[in-house]
């Protein structure tokens, strides 16, 4: 019993991060009172205490030997900096910053609702005319340069609408590259360059494109035979859009002879190149451009690399909007299609499976829309941008592909071949996204001074003890004693528990081999993404407590914690010494898979047209083209709803043995013969049935 109390008190010390001297005093006093310890114990204990408490001895006898070992073995032992994690004070002190949702101006709203709506009936090979007709190239160019002067957020709303209605990937690539090019000119261009190029772009006299490259290529400055400044670019210009007339590239300007740069010989800069210059250059040769082709003046004082990162952020944000638009389109299609399918003999098991899949699509829409709104309502620094890009690259693209395959699976009729083709295009586009690596901030301890390493290791050991003890206690109690406010109480406690456990695993991953660390890191990043997405959803609900979406927040939190649990189990599976603990951690998971009850609640909610329109931001299929599958679906569903009373009458007759349940067409014939329905009603049902049947065959 004494040993049990001893362990419990030590765990309390670790839970509250008491200083080392209190630990040592407690161990000494408790040992004297309760244990019969000998002289060897006190020799070891006093020696250990001296090493722990005396800074100089610790540094000379522990830190310096560790450093020598690390340097001689070329091991970069990295310790992660304090990753912010949620604790008991997070929700009580309102640590989460509220954000004001970004709104469109009246002019932007009018453009979106009126001008853009009229553009969607067009042939695929005419999309360039389609873009030009409504000055979409001028969208984000200021009015002083003949542009529309709209915000980038308005573009995201427009491209979302494109994705809802049509195949929009080519359109987005052209527009986002043009918008990013305009931003470069506005940020770095000289007054002369802005006044010359921006109006031409706004009026579609020039189509401009910014080419992203994974790493900047080199451009070396030299003088030609005429003593004119030239730049030789070490890049092969193959992947540009065939409609572009101008191209912007970012490159590292290398000036070893200081012909341009005075204080340095390498800076990142931009060049604007006429497409004819590229076409007239042999593809095997490096392209040579004039000094005047550089945008603005090369300067190492301007942070071009951060700016390029922000342009990548805009590109990823546009992809997120494409995913939102396409998934809303998928949701409306599937909702209509499955409503029609209910009339057929679909088993209860199949219905539950379909409901589960639709619930995932609804939650993806809600989560993605809030993520986009959040990132466009806060100040963005490099770390924010890196993390947002990572979430798009891995988390959103992975989950979008999941719901894309759900769509393909549910829309099993040949009538939907064009829709499926569009969805497959999105999947392929998502697969080709630049998967830039993301890593947690860390320091390499072998590259620091002894004092810094000493303090870093102290913090590392202290935080590891604290986090592991907290994780263990939260696991045993399911975070029962964590104090949070009432709103979404269970989810907040879970978030603190998950966050604590995540940081403990992150600290532990520092001790793993490079190969195993890489495998674990991918799973930790996925957990980290979910933690922040769940934080965002919980905060959104707190800011809008009268929201109709609390049940959806419950679903997302339950689903998110379930996904985190799976990743945690995968981590334990990858570490041989931890595999033995797998049955233990499965006994008390963060969450189970969302049950049928909450899935059915979501389905019931979206069956209401107003609710579905609210989730889909009132995006609706166009009614003025009766050749589209959307029109056929809408018409069939309308006819089915008009026959609802007749269906109920037939079901009542079957229940009371007046009719025998057979194939639907035979059943309604029987109903007509037995007088359950009139001849006119039979014709109405038969017509609606054939309309539905046309969609399923």
C-alpha angles and dihedrals in degrees: 000000000000090000092051091052089046091055093044093052091047089051090052089052090051094044092057095036096238114189120267094251091062091050091052094046092049093048091049095048094043091048092052093049103039108020134058098223125175136221094273091060091053093047091052093041095050092045091050091047092052091052091048098045103033111076098196096049091046092051095046098044102032113018099044094049089048090051092050090050093049094048096045092048095041093232118156101208104192126197118200117236117241103295105204110250131182120257137172092285096052097086098026093057094039093242091169111090116233115231130207109232113241115247132199120243119246090255092051091047093050090050091050096047100039114021099035094044091063095055104070104088102081141116117261094242091055099059093112091059086045091057094044096049093069099035094248090156086061093050101108098023112109117254091244087069094047093266131128093248095222126156123254088244089064088055090054090054091049095049089047087058090048091052091050093055108030150358099297108167096100091045092051094048091053095044099042091050090049092048092048090048090053090050090054091051092047092048102041108010122111118244089257093051092049094048092048103042107029097061089047090053092046091051092046092243087125128028110208131197134190112212114214117212126188091232129013115259122220128262115191122207119226142151120247127216090280091054090248120145113251135172124216111210117208095212136104110226102212106121105066130121113268092226095054119109097181131037131198121201133180116222142160108260107218115199110170093165093047093236090149108006119062106184101031139022100218132050136153113246143154133247129198111213131188112234091230089063089058094045091051093053122088108250091229092056130078113252116250118205135182122256089242089065089073113103109239121329119318108247131167090207093072117082099231094158092059089047091052087051089054090051089053087051090057090050092051091045090055089052089051089053090049089053091049093050094046094046091050088052089049091049094052092046094048093044091054094042096049091045087059092043091057089077092065127075098278115162121239089244091056091047091052091049091050091047090052091052094047090050089056091052092049092049092047089054093049094044096046094047092051092046091054093045091049096052092048092051100054135066108267122218128174095271092050091050093048091051094046091050089050093051090051093045097049114009104037096036091049094049093042090055089051093055091041090059089045088057092049090048096050098041092067098156122101087232088079099056093116091049091049091049089055091049091050089052089056092049091051091047090051091051090054094053114125102259096207110189119253123202135176118254110267144158128229104231096204090064095057136079120272093250092052092046091049092053092042092053091047090053091044094052093042094049092044091054092045095047096045093049091047091047091052094048092046088050093053094044100030085235091295094152096047108116115227134148119269102258109098088346097169094049093048091052090048091050091053091047093048093045092051092048091047092055091048090053091046091054091047092051088066088072096054129097118267094253095048091041090058092053093046093045093062091055092045090052089053090052090047090053093051092048091056094042090051090047089053094050093047091049091048089054091048091053092049107035093164091061120133090219102076091112088052090051087052090051094048092047092048092046092045094050089047090054091048090051090053092050091048090053089049090053091052088047090057095052111071095206091051098050090086089063095056096094088048096053091044089059091069110026126180088243143339126237111287108270130235092257094066091040090055090049091056092048091050089050096053093044083075104085093214092055092047091049090050092053091046092047090246091295108157136179116260115259100197096081111067092183095072126097088235091062092049091050093048093048093047092048092048091052091048092052090050089055095048095108091050091052090052090050091052092047089051090051091050091049091052093046094247088120131031116229111242135136109331095247091051092045094056091047089054090047090055093047093049093047096247087126132017124245090256091051090048090054090049092051092044092051092049090046093053091049089054093043089055089063094051100047 
